[in-house]
Amino acid sequence: MVKVNLYYQQDKIVKLEVSGHANFDQVGKDIVCAGISAVIFGTLNALDNLISKNEVKIIEAKNKITIDILKVTDDNQMILQTMFWQLKTISSQYTKNIIIKEVY
């Protein structure tokens, strides 16, 4: 199961952690994992290319991606909210393969 943890302060996303594998199908054929990966890596690319480097810190480890928001802005929140709703759409159809936890 893919686990997505979103941490909020004053209704703004300040941290994101993504780990795990969807286990919908075998590696290389897993459409759920591919969809989640596309959303996450699209978000990382948008943050990396469109947002000032001093606003976010992206940490990619072997089985976990962490995004720390160092400076909350309307632009990075729009990107992160878009990612949230895309993942929420996937999770509504594949409840056994992705869980989204929001921590306030």
Secondary structure, DSSP 8 states (H G I E B T S, - for coil): -EEEEEEEETTEEEEEEEES---SSSTTS-HHHHHHHHHHHHHHHHHHHHS-TTTEEEEE-SSEEEEEESS--HHHHHHHHHHHHHHHHHHHH-TTTEEEEEE-
